[in-house]
Amino acid sequence: MALPLPLALVLILAGVWTLVVWPPFLRRILKDPRARDEAGRATRFMMVHLMLISTSMVLGLATAIIGIRAAVG
């Protein structure tokens, strides 16, 4: 299935957007006092956000790769 160039560019843009937006959010989560308990262990707050961010970044990378492959040929 061939994807038109404008749609491939939308996929690339969506993937890049995801890869740019989530890392600063991760830095804020890691600094949040709710991320660790009194003993310094990771809390559910941190774990849930780490899963959300890592899943989003993997999907964003896949989206960008699909867009690039569609744009190239």
DARA-V245158 format. One record per residue. N is the residue number from 1. RES is the residue in one small letter. SS is DSSP state (@ for helix, = for strand, . for the rest). PHI is phi in radians with two decimals (* if undefined). Layout:
BEGIN
n->N res->RES ss->SS phi->PHI
n->N res->RES ss->SS phi->PHI
END
This chain:
BEGIN
n->1 res->m ss->. phi->*
n->2 res->a ss->. phi->-1.59
n->3 res->l ss->. phi->-1.90
n->4 res->p ss->. phi->-1.05
n->5 res->l ss->@ phi->-0.96
n->6 res->p ss->@ phi->-1.03
n->7 res->l ss->@ phi->-1.24
n->8 res->a ss->@ phi->-1.08
n->9 res->l ss->@ phi->-1.16
n->10 res->v ss->@ phi->-1.11
n->11 res->l ss->@ phi->-1.11
n->12 res->i ss->@ phi->-1.08
n->13 res->l ss->@ phi->-1.07
n->14 res->a ss->@ phi->-1.11
n->15 res->g ss->@ phi->-1.15
n->16 res->v ss->@ phi->-1.14
n->17 res->w ss->@ phi->-0.97
n->18 res->t ss->@ phi->-1.07
n->19 res->l ss->@ phi->-1.25
n->20 res->v ss->@ phi->-1.55
n->21 res->v ss->@ phi->-1.38
n->22 res->w ss->@ phi->-1.27
n->23 res->p ss->@ phi->-1.02
n->24 res->p ss->@ phi->-1.09
n->25 res->f ss->@ phi->-1.11
n->26 res->l ss->@ phi->-1.07
n->27 res->r ss->@ phi->-1.06
n->28 res->r ss->@ phi->-1.16
n->29 res->i ss->@ phi->-1.11
n->30 res->l ss->@ phi->-1.11
n->31 res->k ss->@ phi->-1.53
n->32 res->d ss->. phi->-1.15
n->33 res->p ss->@ phi->-1.10
n->34 res->r ss->@ phi->-1.35
n->35 res->a ss->@ phi->-1.32
n->36 res->r ss->= phi->-2.33
n->37 res->d ss->. phi->-1.51
n->38 res->e ss->. phi->-1.09
n->39 res->a ss->. phi->-1.52
n->40 res->g ss->. phi->1.55
n->41 res->r ss->. phi->-1.43
n->42 res->a ss->= phi->-1.14
n->43 res->t ss->. phi->-1.67
n->44 res->r ss->@ phi->-1.06
n->45 res->f ss->@ phi->-0.93
n->46 res->m ss->@ phi->-1.17
n->47 res->m ss->@ phi->-1.12
n->48 res->v ss->@ phi->-1.09
n->49 res->h ss->@ phi->-1.20
n->50 res->l ss->@ phi->-1.10
n->51 res->m ss->@ phi->-1.16
n->52 res->l ss->@ phi->-1.05
n->53 res->i ss->@ phi->-1.19
n->54 res->s ss->@ phi->-1.15
n->55 res->t ss->@ phi->-1.11
n->56 res->s ss->@ phi->-1.10
n->57 res->m ss->@ phi->-1.23
n->58 res->v ss->@ phi->-1.11
n->59 res->l ss->@ phi->-1.14
n->60 res->g ss->@ phi->-1.12
n->61 res->l ss->@ phi->-1.13
n->62 res->a ss->@ phi->-1.09
n->63 res->t ss->@ phi->-1.09
n->64 res->a ss->@ phi->-1.11
n->65 res->i ss->@ phi->-1.12
n->66 res->i ss->@ phi->-1.08
n->67 res->g ss->@ phi->-1.09
n->68 res->i ss->@ phi->-1.15
n->69 res->r ss->@ phi->-1.08
n->70 res->a ss->@ phi->-1.21
n->71 res->a ss->@ phi->-1.26
n->72 res->v ss->@ phi->-1.31
n->73 res->g ss->. phi->2.73
END
